Amino acid sequence: MRNNKIRELLKADRPTIGTHVHSSWPSVTEIVGHTGMFDYVEFVSEYAPFDLHGLENICRAAELHDLSSMIKVDQSPRGFLAQRAIGAGFQSVLFADCRTVADAEECVRAVRPETPEDGGTHGVATRRFTYMLYGGTEAYVEALRDVVVALMIEKKTAVENLDELLSVKGIDMVQWGPADYVMSIGRPGEWFEPDIKQIEKKVIATALKNGVAPRAEIETPDHAKYYLDLGVKHFCISTDVMILFKTWQRQGEELRKVIGG
């Protein structure tokens, strides 16, 4: 079993830096690895097409460059997606659309081993991360215990039950999702309004109080200072499609000016 880099950094109370990719083409993950700047790559499968072969190839590419890996999964079928991703080699799972304490407990159980002490629902499966030994060994159980469980806090009911939700044992990290939150309260597009930013601060403070690591998604390094001052140490910066869009937009505009089109 490979060491879980995100877990090790969390245990050491050290910062983590990741970036998002929509593409399951493994070369994109390798490009991230070649920079030598990131601790992990997050495959946002909630937004992108993929197959089970693609999940394994993302993890192979990450491992070649000492990257850990996270996958963001849809609300349904979250258990199936989480377990197949872990089997492919993903070391962290970010669960979208958690609304209740019961949702949070379900997410943790899907990841944790099915042992009397862990209470999970992840049984023995001969998948890529067990090769070439059959799963179910003590190392297999420990690897499942090390998988980092992250939750999106992005729904009205999640915020209303925040303290109870974040006290669920086994949650390691949370990510604020303002776009979904404002939609769930009937205010789509208002994620930068002052009262919404105050709720973000509440999420971060409540997470820290409960011993859960808050993470911030940012577009530029300049945005990190705001979150550092709130006690955040974990960041995921930009995404492949946005990087491509902004680069093509800027270069296209500049070329238009040059050629007079």
C-alpha positions as CSV (number, residue, x, y, z in Angstrom):
1,M,0.0,0.0,0.0
2,R,1.2,3.5,-0.8
3,N,1.5,6.2,1.8
4,N,-1.3,8.6,1.8
5,K,0.3,12.0,1.3
6,I,-2.7,14.1,2.2
7,R,-3.3,12.1,5.4
8,E,0.4,12.5,6.4
9,L,0.3,16.2,5.9
10,L,-2.9,16.5,7.9
11,K,-1.5,14.5,10.8
12,A,1.6,16.8,10.8
13,D,-0.6,19.9,10.8
14,R,1.1,21.1,7.6
15,P,-0.5,22.9,4.7
16,T,-1.7,21.1,1.5
17,I,-2.0,22.5,-2.0
18,G,-4.0,20.9,-4.8
19,T,-5.5,21.8,-8.1
20,H,-8.6,20.7,-10.0
21,V,-8.8,18.8,-13.2
22,H,-11.8,18.0,-15.3
23,S,-9.9,15.8,-17.7
24,S,-9.4,12.1,-17.1
25,W,-6.6,12.1,-19.7
26,P,-3.7,11.0,-17.5
27,S,-1.3,13.3,-19.2
28,V,-3.0,16.3,-17.7
29,T,-2.4,14.8,-14.2
30,E,1.2,14.2,-15.2
31,I,1.6,17.9,-16.3
32,V,0.5,18.9,-12.8
33,G,3.0,16.5,-11.4
34,H,5.9,17.8,-13.6
35,T,5.5,21.2,-11.9
36,G,6.6,19.8,-8.6
37,M,4.4,22.4,-6.9
38,F,1.4,20.3,-5.7
39,D,0.6,17.8,-3.0
40,Y,-2.4,16.3,-4.8
41,V,-4.7,16.6,-7.8
42,E,-8.4,16.7,-7.5
43,F,-10.4,15.1,-10.2
44,V,-13.8,16.8,-10.2
45,S,-15.8,13.8,-11.5
46,E,-19.1,15.5,-10.5
47,Y,-18.5,17.8,-13.6
48,A,-16.8,15.6,-16.1
49,P,-17.2,12.4,-18.1
50,F,-15.1,9.4,-17.1
51,D,-15.0,5.7,-17.0
52,L,-13.6,3.3,-14.4
53,H,-10.4,2.8,-16.6
54,G,-9.9,6.6,-16.5
55,L,-10.0,6.6,-12.7
56,E,-7.2,4.1,-12.5
57,N,-5.1,6.0,-15.1
58,I,-5.4,9.2,-13.2
59,C,-4.1,7.5,-10.1
60,R,-1.2,5.8,-12.0
61,A,-0.2,9.2,-13.4
62,A,-0.4,10.9,-10.0
63,E,1.7,8.1,-8.3
64,L,4.5,8.5,-10.9
65,H,5.0,12.1,-9.7
66,D,4.5,11.6,-5.9
67,L,1.1,13.2,-6.1
68,S,-1.7,12.2,-3.9
69,S,-5.2,12.2,-5.4
70,M,-8.7,13.3,-4.5
71,I,-12.0,12.7,-6.3
72,K,-15.1,14.8,-6.0
73,V,-18.2,12.5,-6.3
74,D,-21.9,13.2,-7.1
75,Q,-24.5,12.8,-4.4
76,S,-25.7,9.6,-6.0
77,P,-24.6,6.9,-6.2
78,R,-22.0,8.3,-3.7
79,G,-21.1,5.0,-2.1
80,F,-20.4,3.1,-5.3
81,L,-18.4,6.0,-6.8
82,A,-16.3,6.4,-3.6
83,Q,-15.5,2.8,-3.3
84,R,-14.6,2.3,-6.9
85,A,-12.4,5.5,-6.8
86,I,-10.6,4.2,-3.7
87,G,-10.1,0.9,-5.4
88,A,-8.5,2.7,-8.3
89,G,-6.1,4.4,-6.0
90,F,-7.7,7.7,-4.9
91,Q,-6.6,8.6,-1.4
92,S,-9.3,11.2,-0.6
93,V,-12.9,11.6,-1.4
94,L,-14.8,14.9,-1.5
95,F,-18.5,14.3,-1.2
96,A,-20.9,16.8,-2.8
97,D,-24.3,17.8,-1.6
98,C,-24.3,16.6,2.0
99,R,-27.4,18.0,3.7
100,T,-27.8,16.2,7.0
101,V,-25.9,14.4,9.7
102,A,-27.2,11.2,8.2
103,D,-25.6,12.1,4.9
104,A,-22.3,12.8,6.6
105,E,-22.4,9.5,8.4
106,E,-23.2,7.6,5.2
107,C,-20.2,9.2,3.5
108,V,-17.8,8.2,6.3
109,R,-19.2,4.7,6.3
110,A,-18.7,4.3,2.6
111,V,-15.0,4.9,3.0
112,R,-14.2,3.2,6.2
113,P,-13.5,-0.6,6.5
114,E,-16.3,-2.9,7.6
115,T,-14.8,-3.8,11.0
116,P,-16.5,-3.8,14.4
117,E,-14.3,-0.9,15.6
118,D,-14.7,1.2,12.3
119,G,-18.3,0.6,11.5
120,G,-17.8,1.2,7.8
121,T,-19.4,-0.5,4.8
122,H,-16.3,-0.9,2.7
123,G,-15.6,-4.6,2.5
124,V,-13.0,-6.7,0.8
125,A,-12.5,-6.1,-3.0
126,T,-9.6,-7.1,-5.3
127,R,-9.1,-3.7,-6.9
128,R,-6.0,-1.9,-8.2
129,F,-4.9,-0.5,-4.8
130,T,-4.6,-4.1,-3.4
131,Y,-2.6,-5.6,-6.2
132,M,-1.0,-8.0,-6.1
133,L,-2.4,-9.3,-2.8
134,Y,-6.0,-10.0,-2.0
135,G,-7.7,-7.3,0.0
136,G,-8.7,-7.7,3.6
137,T,-5.2,-7.7,5.2
138,E,-4.4,-5.4,8.1
139,A,-2.6,-3.2,5.6
140,Y,-5.8,-3.0,3.5
141,V,-7.8,-2.0,6.6
142,E,-5.3,0.7,7.5
143,A,-5.3,2.1,4.0
144,L,-9.1,2.5,4.2
145,R,-8.7,4.2,7.6
146,D,-6.2,6.6,6.0
147,V,-8.5,7.7,3.2
148,V,-9.3,11.4,3.8
149,V,-13.0,12.1,4.0
150,A,-13.9,15.6,2.8
151,L,-17.4,17.1,2.6
152,M,-18.9,20.0,0.7
153,I,-20.8,22.4,2.9
154,E,-23.1,23.9,0.3
155,K,-26.7,23.4,1.3
156,K,-29.1,25.4,3.5
157,T,-29.8,22.4,5.8
158,A,-26.0,21.6,6.2
159,V,-25.4,25.2,7.4
160,E,-28.4,25.0,9.7
161,N,-27.1,21.8,11.3
162,L,-23.4,22.7,10.9
163,D,-22.1,22.0,14.4
164,E,-23.8,18.6,14.7
165,L,-22.8,17.7,11.2
166,L,-19.1,18.5,11.7
167,S,-19.0,16.6,15.0
168,V,-19.5,13.3,13.0
169,K,-16.5,11.2,13.7
170,G,-14.4,10.5,10.6
171,I,-14.8,13.8,8.8
172,D,-11.3,15.2,8.0
173,M,-11.9,18.2,5.8
174,V,-14.6,20.5,4.6
175,Q,-15.0,22.8,1.6
176,W,-17.4,25.7,1.4
177,G,-19.6,25.8,-1.7
178,P,-21.2,29.2,-2.0
179,A,-22.8,28.8,-5.4
180,D,-24.9,25.8,-4.3
181,Y,-25.6,27.4,-0.9
182,V,-27.0,30.6,-2.4
183,M,-29.1,28.6,-4.9
184,S,-30.5,26.5,-2.0
185,I,-31.7,29.7,-0.2
186,G,-33.2,31.2,-3.3
187,R,-30.5,33.7,-4.1
188,P,-28.6,32.3,-7.1
189,G,-25.4,34.1,-8.1
190,E,-25.1,36.1,-4.8
191,W,-22.1,34.2,-3.4
192,F,-20.0,37.3,-2.9
193,E,-22.6,39.2,-0.9
194,P,-21.4,40.3,2.6
195,D,-23.9,38.2,4.5
196,I,-22.9,35.1,2.5
197,K,-19.2,35.7,3.2
198,Q,-20.1,35.8,6.9
199,I,-21.6,32.3,6.6
200,E,-18.4,31.2,5.0
201,K,-16.5,32.5,8.0
202,K,-18.9,30.6,10.2
203,V,-18.3,27.4,8.4
204,I,-14.5,27.8,8.7
205,A,-14.7,28.7,12.4
206,T,-17.0,25.8,13.2
207,A,-14.8,23.4,11.3
208,L,-11.7,24.5,13.3
209,K,-13.6,24.2,16.5
210,N,-14.5,20.6,15.7
211,G,-11.0,19.7,14.7
212,V,-11.9,19.5,11.0
213,A,-9.6,21.0,8.4
214,P,-11.3,23.7,6.3
215,R,-10.0,24.1,2.7
216,A,-10.4,27.0,0.4
217,E,-10.8,27.0,-3.3
218,I,-9.1,30.0,-4.9
219,E,-8.3,31.3,-8.4
220,T,-5.1,33.1,-7.7
221,P,-2.4,33.0,-4.9
222,D,-3.4,36.5,-3.9
223,H,-6.7,35.1,-2.6
224,A,-4.9,32.9,0.0
225,K,-4.1,35.7,2.4
226,Y,-7.8,36.2,3.3
227,Y,-8.2,32.6,4.2
228,L,-4.9,32.3,6.0
229,D,-6.0,35.0,8.3
230,L,-9.1,32.9,9.1
231,G,-6.9,29.9,10.1
232,V,-7.2,28.0,6.8
233,K,-4.1,26.0,5.8
234,H,-5.4,23.9,2.9
235,F,-6.0,25.2,-0.6
236,C,-7.0,24.0,-4.0
237,I,-6.2,26.5,-6.8
238,S,-7.8,26.9,-10.2
239,T,-8.9,24.3,-12.6
240,D,-7.8,23.0,-16.0
241,V,-10.8,24.3,-18.0
242,M,-10.6,27.8,-16.4
243,I,-6.8,28.0,-17.1
244,L,-7.4,27.1,-20.7
245,F,-10.3,29.5,-21.1
246,K,-8.5,32.5,-19.6
247,T,-5.3,31.7,-21.6
248,W,-7.2,31.3,-24.9
249,Q,-9.3,34.4,-24.2
250,R,-6.3,36.6,-23.4
251,Q,-4.2,35.3,-26.3
252,G,-7.1,35.5,-28.8
253,E,-7.8,39.1,-27.7
254,E,-4.1,40.1,-28.0
255,L,-3.8,38.4,-31.4
256,R,-7.0,40.2,-32.6
257,K,-5.4,43.5,-31.7
258,V,-2.2,42.6,-33.6
259,I,-3.9,41.6,-36.8
260,G,-6.6,44.2,-36.6
261,G,-9.4,41.7,-36.8
